[in-house]
């Protein structure tokens, strides 16, 4: 039964109730293994691995080869138990529930030695009625089964046909059949992460007691009525009425800054009841909208809601509500077959700039509020506006989405299915439906989330036949695919959230995929939807290898993390690019060779007689290679936003793979484990700048495009300079007449045959000179200074050795104001250079940058000095010389 009222509600925090109490069971529990031979205390929230480490029974799980050494932990069956006394008189309460916000993953729950339920889904919230078994003094047990063994059992029991893949590639050193358990998929291993299938209570667990009725769930969506030109809010509240009589009362809603306060009567019948509430906000009141970072403010409105019910029951909630619209535009494009694929926020087309988010740690109890803010602040500091929460990880904690709301980070939210086919037996579907319904309710109120996506790469896996399914068997798997993502997940999204679009997969052809029966013959088409693109063999400096797609939601290149990050989890014998450790840490087949190959195309590989120096220089050079490769590809996508070439283009998104690391290992990330910035992240500050000149060559002609994410047109000039590698002074320079940069477009600004450019600049050759260019107005720099190499840097002529010194200050020794300034990447306090050094061109902006790191962790090692200018390292390093930092 549903009760419909005209009313507005919003939920963001816990209010007060006159007839309900909550008692958290967080804190110390007892943990024992399957045969009882090992017993230890453990924290909740937490997991077995963390408990063993905290008790000194194991080393850091990330140290050297411990992902293999500690595999036994995940293969055992552990039990969590606790005895506790409830600090209130239990007999006075009509209903008592046990609430588990997150259980990882397969468990049987006993309360006072009575089995009250089971869990099989890490992503669901569980509620069990314990009214008839609870006492003043109680015991609780969660008897876990190994997720690895459970997954194997479920796979074996699925006898009708196989559901691939069985196991990950051997190089990943992972566990099998992860697609048969509703658990963080990458916890069984991935090509950038270890295998740590954890067990434990990873979120809050508590006792809730109440009389009369209780508010169980509460969510809302802002809806803009175009015809009325007014905002509405749709709210859904779920109550549990425990008495035998209806409960009446009234609701008072107040949004002071919108001059809104309304009161309504309501009556709740016994049992579980859903109340749908609706409010029109007067069109005469100005509502400020939420905008993505770089496009406006993230305005929100405080709201209070008070339920005054029979029996003196008061339930009060407070919330912050944001208003914004989102549209996914798929429409014909003149001069190109297919459809567009881009987002409008508040009616304005937005180019999505950003990256892909993976879990910040294998052990979620180590992901602190400070770490989340550090990582997400690094996103906006690099001029990004979007993160894709990838489908092989987890639905992130509430604080992640709250920070994205606050910082203006748009979220592309995958459901947690990735790189696999999945079973569709009824038990599995029931678990998935509960998971999806819960996550929609939990997350739909966040303005940062702009789209739901059913899975990561599963449509492509199926239709490109990654798993070698015979053509005669394919209809079975297509049927299962449609059953899971269309008839279940999509159905739940459409019923539960009408405020944002849904696509079945990424990559996908969007509307074309729907037209083809929910699976497309080529899900990675350049003419529809989004694409994932990886190419480690072609020269990444050649922009012609990249797809001129509608939207690039994954692309990237690997690099190693800095030596200061690696040395924390390795020993001296590991410090070689060909060591057992280096091979073990690389989970992408051929990854180390691919990095050296790509670097060797344009840089001289290190050949020091000192093995440690060679290792440090090599891993540093992988970061240089990665940064320049992703820069080239990203700039190609950004300059392709406004044009159609050979019937392709109108690219409106660039999300490189990946933002962050889950451990200390080679990966595609721009942020190392813990948050330190790689070279790529510094480059991203520039190539994601809101106003950017992009240079490239085509048929020996040099072009510059201007790219603008701004909402307005601006008049400016373009300055193009040519330098020799051996001098700070340009050998020639030209400034254009005033140009009008159109807001929200990429436009052609400049072109010149390279031969003419070199002739005009005296004795320049491709090997001896480099081009720099920037946008300005009234002598004020409006864009980063960008660069174009006329040859491979290993062929550059005239490089000089830079003499660079840097000084950093420990934030703990500074004033509070200064600590705040250097907790994020800021200027090194002192920089000096030999005036004749060509490195000065690289450091043209007169600053070096330290990676973003936690206060007190500044480390001026060779790997930690990172220049902000687009070239990255010193040019001597690129030519085979070594950058010294003191």
Order of alpha helices (4+ residues) and beta strands (2+ residues): beta-beta-beta-beta-alpha-alpha-alpha-beta-beta-beta-beta-beta-beta-beta-alpha-beta-beta-beta-beta-beta-beta-beta-beta-beta-beta-beta-beta-beta-alpha-beta-alpha-beta-alpha-beta-alpha-alpha-alpha-beta-alpha-beta-beta-alpha-alpha-alpha-alpha-beta-beta-beta-alpha-beta-beta-beta-beta-beta-beta-alpha-beta-beta-beta-beta-alpha-beta-alpha-beta-beta-alpha
